[in-house]
Amino acid sequence: MPDLLLYDFHLSGNCHKIRVFAAILGLPLELKNVQVLDGETRTEDFYQISPMQQIPVLKDGDIIVQDSQAILLYMAMKYGHDWIDRTPEGMAAIHEWLSYGAKEASNGPQMSRLSFLDPHENIDLERAQAVGHKVLAQLDRILSTRDWLCLGKPTIADLAVFPYVALSREGNLPLDDHPNVLAWIDRIRAIPGYYPMEGMLPAL
């Protein structure tokens, strides 16, 4: 079995997507809590682990992977081939959504939530919520004609976008106004191995 260690923070949606993916794949995952709110990621010791000074960080034996989207891709290519599509078209479709998770979902739902979670962060809440409203509306329209974000099956694209969308209520965003997004969240929650995190909708 692989020797996987995740540098983790329990309130991080980016960490949660890695925890969930490992559980879905049935991979043992050791968690090492990082005191993010106390500044541990900015220490010299953590810099030696992650020059980006961000979480999550995955250690797989001697290999270290930074960034949640990169970790999802690494885990899928090594341990979960069903969660990607190795064709150029398939990988391009997945990468579109990995980018969406890192940009739109981050600038909207994630930043809206962080503004309430840590008021000391210098976040433009008005802008974050405007982006958040746009993200939920976009997703609701896209998911009105499909069950999954791409390729007609659950992929790491869904896991990349899912956490901060599912946590939208913590950013005072109108998740309940978007039934297709809620149905998609339900489909993700129904995947064997899934479990929720604090602030998310409860498990089915």
N, C-alpha and C positions, 0 to 999 in steps of 0.2 A: 504494500500500500504506500502511496506517496506520503512524504513527510511535509505537510503543509502548515505554515504558520501565517496567520493574518494579524498585522498590526491594525487594531480595530478601535472604534469608538461607538458605543451602543446607540447614540442618538444620530449617527451618520447614515443617511440613506445610501450614500456611495459604498459604505462598508456593508450595509444590509444586503445590497444586491449580490455581493460576493458570498456572504454567509448563506443566503438562500440558494445560490447556484451550487455551492458545495453540497448543501443538504439534498437538493434535487438529484445531483449526480451520485449521492451516497459516498462522498469523499470525507474522510476525517479531517477536521480543521481545528487546529489549536488557535485560540484567540489570545492575543496579548493586548490588553487595554492600554491605550495611549491617552493621557490626560490633556486633551486638545484645549479645553477651555482654560487650563492652567499654563498653557504655552509650551507643553512638552515637545511639540513638533518643531519648535524654533530653537531647540537646544543643539549643541554640537554633537552630542551622542546620537540624537535622532538624524542629524545631517549625515552621519556616517552610514546610516541605513538607507535614508532617502534624501538625496540631494535636492529633490523638489520640495522637501519638508511638508509633505501632505500625506494624508491617509485616504484610502487604505494602501497598504503595501503588502504584497504576498511574497513569502519566502518559500520556495519549493526546493528543498535540499540546498544546493549552492546557488540557485537561481533566484534573483530578486526582481520582481516586477512592480512598477509604480503605476498609479492611476487606475481607477476602477474600470474604465472602458478597456484599457490594455489588459487588465487582469482577466476580465470576462473573455476576451479574445484568446488569451493564452490558455485559459482553462478549457475553453471549448475545443481549441485545436489539439490540445494534448489529451483531454479526458472526456470530452463530450461532443463528439463529431456530429451528433444529431441536431445540435443547437446552432450549427452554421451550415453554409452551403459553399463548397470550395470552388464553384464555378466563378468566373469573373463577374457575371451578372449577379449571382447570389451574394458574393462578398461585397459588391458595390451597394446592393440594396441594404445589407446589414450595416455597412459603414455610414450610410446616410443617417440611419437612426442612432448609431453611436455618437455621431456628431450632434444630432438633435438633442440627445440626452446631455451632452457636455456643454451645449450652448443654450438653446431655448429653454429646456427644462431646468437648467441650472440658473439662468438669468431671471426666470420667472418664478415657478413654484419653490425652488430651493432658496432663493434669496428672500422671497416673501416670508417663508417659514423662519429663516435665520434671523430676520429682523425682529420677530417676536420671541424667538428662542434666546437670543443674545442681543439685547438692546444697545450694548456698547459697540456693536459692529456699525460701521458707517455705511449704511445701506439706504439707497434711494427707494423707499418703500413704494412711492407712487409709481415709479417706473417699473419696479419689480412686479407689482400687481397688474399693471397694464400688460406686461409680457405674459404673466400668468394667465390672465383672462384669455389672451390670444392663443396660448398653448392649449388650454382646455377646449376652446372652441375648435381649433384645428384638429385636435385628436378626436373630438366627438364627431366631426364631419367625416374624417377618414375612416373611423371605426364604424360608421353607419353602413359601410359596404363590405367590411371584412372583419374577421374575428381576431386576426393578429396583425401586427404592424407591417410585416412583409413575408413573402414566400409562402403564405397560406398555412403556416405552422408556428408554434412557439419557438423563438430563437433568442439569442442573447440581445437582439434588438429590443425585444419586449422588456427584458430584465434591466437593460440600460436606462430606459425611459421611466419605468414603473415606479420606483420608490418615491421620488419627490412629487409625482402626480398623485399617488395614493395618500401622501401626507399633506395635500393641498389645504385641507381644513385648518391645519396648524398655521398656515399662512393667510388665513381669512379669505380664501378663494372659494368660489361657489361650486365645489365638486358635485353637489347633489343636483345641479342644473344640467348635468351632462350625462344622460342615461347610457349612451354608448360607451363612454369612458368607464362608468360604473360596471357595465357588463363585462368589459375587458378586464377590469380589476378582478371581478369574480372568476373569470376564466384562469387568470394567473393564480389566484388563491386556491383553485381546485387542482393545480398540478401537484402530484404526489411529492412530498418532501417540503412543500412550502410551509413557512410559518411567518406570522406577522412580527412587526416591531412596535415598540411603544409609539402611540399616536396614530397608527394605521387602523384601517378597518379591521375588525376581528376576523379570525379564521372562520371559514364556513362550518 
